[in-house]
Amino acid sequence: MSWSTPLAERVINLKPSPTLAVDAKAKALKAQGADIVNLSAGEPDFDTPGHIKDAAIKAIRQGFTKYTPVAGIVELRQAIIDKLKRDYHIEYKTDEVVVSTGGKQGLYNCFQAILDPGHEVIIPVPYWVSYPAMVELAGGRPVFLPSEAKNDFDIDMDRLCSLVNNRTRALIINSPSNPTGAVYSSSTLRAIGQMAVEKGIYVITDDIYDEIRFDGKGPENPVSLFEEAREHVIIANGVSKTYAMTGWRIGYLAGPQPVIKAATKIQSQSTSNPNSVAQKAAHAALSGPQECVTDMVKAFRERRDFMVERLNSIPGIRCNVPQGAFYVFPDVSSFLGKSADGFEIKGSLELADYLLEKAKVACVPGIAFGDDRFIRFSYATSKEQIDEGLNRIEAALGNLS
């Protein structure tokens, strides 16, 4: 009888990230010489602005390479406080902010801090791929709240309230959204804040794309629109998307002091402080000139307009106009059940695989986000690459029957 190394049940049940799997396959094909158009990217294609890189270089030269406080350096937490006051008109104290190694760690720490086994977290569908896994790793149970493209993926408040029970600990929202690019209305966000107070639950608002929006409005979330919800709202954010700093790995949480204190305690026993040099860079990003953000958002809007128009000209595709982030989430359900060249399109996974193999275009299947009727394309790449990718997609889809 052979003996195998035992693993924890939570790891055995953990699903790998489908977005990373697509990216890995695309990179493997590219390494083999394939001409791949990557429309799956979850990060800006722009370089980190120069003044941010200069701040990091200065920190290195000055020897700022030692441990820092677990929750982050005070000047960075103050810059976060200043940003939140500027954008959301809510003032936080330094012990109500913790800096983490990327936005993902902040969210992970948050779930670990507030969930006990059996607690439920309501997750609107479509959702960012890691939310359910993070909830499960904390012992919680994801409860899914469907939404519809015809309603711009807005939250049905009656349906949301019907899901709340004595096991509900939190609702997590993401506006602007990955994968849809949808932005919740002010009335919806205000209603969510009111509901959190009435029901006595937390709202975790993942605001990582908060400044990448195209509707002419600034960042909004439930606490900015309903200040009475302050003790119920946990803000998760970071510098990755807004400042093209994905690799620097700086995120943060802001919210009720007991939650932030608990998240900091968890972090102290896992990673300790975030990277010291990256913290200095993040401080420069948040407190320095913001024209780089304006320029990037302008470019994203131009790409969005081009991509949505092209997608809606392809027979069988229906695509909403996203109001933020840098993704489109078209309905491709008309192609399900079709086939070509030995590929049978049973769902979005098979369609994404078909487009990668036959069109040499990388995208992400909607099933990764909880809705098999859709597929996600990113416009975080050049207009030329978007044009080439859509030409290939149109040709490949035209071969399905």
C-alpha positions in Angstrom: 0.0 0.0 0.0 1.5 3.3 -1.1 1.4 6.4 1.1 0.8 9.8 -0.4 1.5 13.1 1.3 -1.8 14.3 2.9 -3.1 17.8 2.0 -5.6 20.0 3.8 -9.2 19.6 2.5 -9.5 23.3 1.9 -6.6 23.1 -0.6 -8.0 20.0 -2.3 -11.3 21.7 -2.8 -9.7 25.0 -4.0 -10.1 25.8 -7.7 -7.2 27.3 -9.5 -7.7 30.8 -11.1 -9.2 30.3 -14.6 -7.8 33.7 -15.7 -4.3 32.6 -14.8 -4.8 29.3 -16.6 -5.8 31.1 -19.8 -2.8 33.4 -19.5 -0.5 30.4 -19.0 -1.7 28.6 -22.1 -1.5 31.8 -24.2 2.1 32.3 -23.0 3.0 28.7 -23.8 1.6 29.0 -27.3 3.5 32.3 -27.7 6.7 30.6 -26.5 6.2 28.0 -29.3 6.2 30.8 -31.9 2.4 31.4 -32.2 1.3 35.0 -33.0 -1.1 35.5 -30.0 -3.3 38.6 -29.6 -3.8 38.8 -25.8 -7.2 40.2 -25.0 -7.2 38.6 -21.6 -5.0 41.0 -19.7 -6.1 42.1 -16.3 -3.6 44.9 -16.0 -3.0 48.3 -17.8 -0.5 48.1 -20.6 0.9 51.5 -19.7 4.2 51.8 -17.9 4.3 53.0 -14.3 4.6 56.8 -14.4 8.1 58.2 -14.1 7.7 60.1 -10.8 6.5 57.0 -9.1 9.5 55.0 -10.3 11.8 57.9 -9.3 10.4 57.7 -5.7 11.2 54.0 -5.6 14.8 54.6 -6.9 15.3 57.3 -4.3 14.0 55.0 -1.5 16.5 52.3 -2.5 19.4 54.8 -2.7 18.5 56.1 0.7 18.5 52.6 2.2 14.8 52.4 2.8 15.0 48.6 2.6 14.2 47.5 6.1 11.0 46.3 7.9 8.3 48.8 8.3 5.2 48.8 10.5 2.9 45.8 9.7 0.1 48.1 8.7 2.3 50.3 6.4 4.3 53.5 6.8 2.4 56.3 8.4 3.0 58.7 5.4 1.4 56.2 3.0 -1.6 55.6 5.3 -2.0 59.3 5.5 -1.9 59.6 1.7 -4.6 56.9 1.6 -6.7 58.9 4.1 -6.2 62.0 2.0 -7.4 60.2 -1.1 -10.4 58.8 0.6 -11.4 62.2 2.0 -10.9 63.7 -1.5 -12.9 61.1 -3.4 -15.4 59.8 -0.8 -15.7 62.8 1.6 -15.1 60.4 4.6 -12.3 61.0 7.0 -10.4 58.0 8.4 -7.7 57.7 11.1 -4.4 55.9 10.6 -5.6 52.9 12.8 -8.5 52.5 10.4 -6.2 51.8 7.4 -3.9 48.9 6.7 -1.6 48.5 3.7 -1.3 45.1 2.2 0.7 43.2 -0.4 -1.7 43.9 -3.2 -5.4 44.4 -3.1 -5.9 40.7 -3.1 -4.2 40.2 0.2 -6.3 43.0 1.7 -9.5 41.2 0.7 -8.2 37.9 1.9 -7.3 39.4 5.3 -10.7 41.0 5.5 -12.6 37.7 5.0 -10.3 36.0 7.5 -11.1 38.7 10.0 -14.9 38.8 9.7 -15.9 35.2 8.9 -16.5 32.1 11.0 -17.4 28.7 9.6 -21.0 28.8 8.2 -21.1 32.6 7.7 -22.5 33.6 4.3 -21.2 36.3 1.9 -23.5 37.5 -0.9 -21.6 37.8 -4.2 -23.3 39.4 -7.2 -22.9 37.5 -10.4 -20.8 38.1 -12.5 -18.0 38.3 -10.0 -14.2 38.6 -9.8 -12.9 35.1 -9.9 -11.2 35.1 -6.4 -14.2 36.2 -4.3 -15.8 32.8 -3.8 -12.5 31.1 -3.1 -11.5 33.7 -0.5 -14.8 33.2 1.2 -14.4 29.4 1.3 -10.8 29.6 2.5 -12.1 31.6 5.5 -14.8 28.9 6.2 -17.6 30.9 4.8 -20.2 30.1 2.2 -20.7 32.1 -1.0 -24.3 33.0 -1.9 -24.7 34.2 -5.4 -27.0 37.0 -6.6 -27.6 36.9 -10.3 -27.8 40.0 -12.5 -28.7 40.6 -16.1 -27.1 42.5 -19.0 -30.4 44.0 -20.0 -30.3 45.9 -16.6 -26.6 46.8 -17.0 -25.8 44.2 -14.4 -27.4 46.3 -11.6 -28.3 44.8 -8.3 -32.0 44.0 -7.7 -32.4 45.3 -4.1 -35.5 43.2 -3.4 -33.7 40.0 -4.5 -30.6 41.0 -2.5 -32.6 41.6 0.7 -34.4 38.2 0.3 -31.0 36.5 0.5 -30.0 38.1 3.8 -30.6 35.9 6.9 -29.0 35.4 10.3 -26.0 33.7 8.7 -25.2 36.6 6.4 -22.1 38.4 7.4 -21.3 40.5 4.3 -22.1 41.6 0.8 -19.1 42.2 -1.5 -19.5 44.6 -4.5 -17.1 45.8 -7.2 -17.9 49.0 -9.0 -16.6 49.6 -11.7 -16.7 45.9 -12.2 -14.4 43.2 -13.3 -15.6 41.5 -15.6 -18.5 43.7 -16.9 -17.1 47.2 -16.6 -20.5 48.1 -15.1 -20.8 51.0 -12.6 -23.6 50.8 -10.0 -25.9 53.9 -9.9 -25.7 56.3 -7.0 -29.2 55.2 -5.9 -28.1 51.5 -5.8 -25.0 52.3 -3.8 -27.0 54.4 -1.4 -29.6 51.7 -1.0 -26.8 49.1 -0.3 -25.5 51.4 2.5 -29.0 51.7 4.0 -29.6 47.9 3.7 -26.3 47.2 5.5 -27.3 49.4 8.5 -30.9 47.9 8.6 -29.7 44.3 8.3 -26.6 44.7 10.5 -24.1 43.3 7.9 -20.9 44.4 6.4 -20.4 45.7 2.8 -17.0 45.1 1.3 -16.7 47.5 -1.5 -13.8 46.6 -3.9 -13.0 49.9 -5.4 -9.8 48.9 -7.2 -11.1 50.5 -10.5 -12.7 53.5 -8.8 -10.9 56.2 -10.9 -11.2 54.3 -14.2 -14.7 55.4 -15.3 -16.1 57.1 -18.3 -19.4 58.6 -17.1 -17.9 61.9 -16.0 -18.4 61.2 -12.3 -15.9 60.7 -9.6 -15.5 57.6 -7.4 -18.6 56.6 -5.3 -19.4 53.8 -2.9 -22.0 53.1 -0.2 -20.3 55.0 2.6 -19.7 58.1 0.4 -23.5 58.2 -0.4 -24.8 57.1 3.0 -22.4 58.1 5.7 -24.4 56.4 8.4 -23.1 53.1 7.0 -19.5 54.0 8.0 -19.2 51.3 10.6 -20.6 48.7 8.2 -18.5 49.4 5.1 -15.0 48.1 4.4 -13.2 49.8 1.5 -10.7 47.6 -0.4 -8.5 49.4 -2.9 -4.9 49.7 -4.2 -2.6 51.4 -6.7 -2.4 48.5 -9.2 -5.0 49.6 -11.8 -5.1 53.3 -11.4 -1.4 53.9 -11.6 -0.3 50.9 -13.7 1.4 49.4 -10.7 0.2 45.8 -10.7 3.7 44.3 -10.0 4.4 46.6 -7.1 1.8 44.8 -5.0 0.3 47.5 -2.8 -3.3 47.4 -1.7 -5.1 48.6 1.3 -8.2 48.3 3.5 -10.1 51.2 5.2 -13.0 50.7 7.6 -14.1 50.1 11.1 -11.2 50.1 13.5 -11.9 46.6 15.0 -11.9 45.0 11.5 -8.7 46.8 10.4 -7.0 45.9 13.7 -8.0 42.2 13.1 -6.8 42.3 9.5 -3.5 43.8 10.7 -3.1 41.1 13.3 -3.6 38.4 10.6 -1.1 40.1 8.3 1.4 40.2 11.1 1.4 36.4 11.3 1.5 35.9 7.5 3.5 38.4 5.4 4.2 41.2 7.9 4.7 44.5 6.2 4.3 45.2 2.5 7.4 45.9 0.5 9.1 49.0 1.8 10.3 50.4 -1.5 6.8 49.8 -3.1 5.2 51.7 -0.2 7.3 54.8 -1.1 6.3 54.4 -4.7 2.6 54.1 -3.7 2.9 57.3 -1.6 4.3 59.1 -4.7 1.4 57.8 -6.7 -1.3 58.9 -4.4 0.1 62.2 -3.4 1.8 63.3 -6.6 0.5 64.6 -10.0 -2.6 62.9 -11.3 -2.5 63.8 -15.0 -1.1 60.3 -15.7 -4.5 58.8 -14.5 -6.5 61.2 -16.7 -4.4 60.4 -19.8 -4.8 56.7 -19.2 -8.5 56.8 -18.7 -8.9 58.9 -21.9 -7.0 56.2 -23.8 -9.1 53.4 -22.3 -12.3 55.3 -23.2 -11.2 55.5 -26.9 -10.4 51.8 -26.9 -13.7 51.0 -25.3 -15.7 52.9 -27.9 -13.8 51.2 -30.7 -14.1 47.7 -29.2 -17.8 47.9 -28.3 -18.8 49.1 -31.8 -16.8 46.4 -33.5 -18.1 43.6 -31.3 -21.7 44.7 -31.8 -21.1 44.6 -35.6 -20.3 40.9 -35.4 -23.4 38.7 -36.0 -24.4 36.8 -32.9 -22.7 39.1 -30.3 -24.4 41.5 -28.0 -22.3 43.8 -25.9 -23.2 46.4 -23.3 -21.3 49.7 -23.1 -19.2 49.5 -19.9 -18.8 52.6 -17.9 -15.5 51.8 -16.2 -12.5 49.5 -15.8 -11.0 48.1 -19.0 -13.1 45.1 -19.9 -16.1 44.3 -22.1 -18.3 41.3 -21.3 -20.3 40.4 -24.5 -23.1 37.9 -24.6 -21.9 35.0 -26.8 -24.7 32.5 -26.0 -25.8 32.4 -29.6 -22.6 30.4 -30.4 -23.1 27.7 -27.7 -24.0 24.4 -29.2 -22.2 25.1 -32.5 -19.0 23.5 -33.8 -16.1 23.8 -36.2 -12.8 22.0 -36.9 -13.4 19.4 -34.3 -14.4 21.9 -31.6 -17.8 21.6 -30.0 -18.8 24.8 -28.2 -20.6 23.5 -25.1 -19.9 26.6 -23.1 -17.8 29.7 -22.7 -14.7 27.6 -21.7 -14.8 25.7 -25.0 -15.4 29.0 -26.9 -12.4 30.6 -25.3 -10.3 27.6 -26.1 -11.5 27.6 -29.7 -10.6 31.3 -30.1 -7.2 30.7 -28.6 -6.4 27.6 -30.8 -8.0 28.8 -34.0 -7.9 32.6 -33.9 -4.8 32.9 -31.7 -6.7 35.3 -29.5 -6.6 35.0 -25.7 -9.7 35.9 -23.7 -11.4 34.7 -20.5 -14.5 32.4 -20.4 -17.5 33.8 -18.6 -17.9 30.7 -16.5 -14.8 31.9 -14.6 -16.9 34.8 -13.4 -20.1 32.8 -12.8 -22.0 33.3 -16.1 -21.4 30.9 -18.9 -23.3 33.0 -21.5 -20.5 35.6 -21.7 -16.8 36.0 -22.4 -14.4 38.7 -21.2 -12.2 40.7 -23.5 -9.7 43.3 -22.2 -8.9 46.5 -24.0 -5.7 47.0 -21.9 -3.7 46.7 -25.1 -3.1 48.8 -28.2 -5.9 49.8 -30.6 -3.9 47.9 -33.3 -3.9 44.7 -31.3 -7.6 45.1 -30.5 -8.4 45.6 -34.2 -6.3 42.6 -35.2 -7.9 40.4 -32.5 -11.4 41.3 -33.4 -10.7 40.6 -37.1 -9.6 37.1 -36.1 -12.5 36.6 -33.7 -15.0 37.6 -36.4 -13.5 35.2 -38.9 -13.4 32.3 -36.4 -16.9 32.8 -35.1 -18.1 32.9 -38.8 -16.9 29.4 -39.2 -19.1 28.0 -36.4 -22.3 26.3 -37.4 
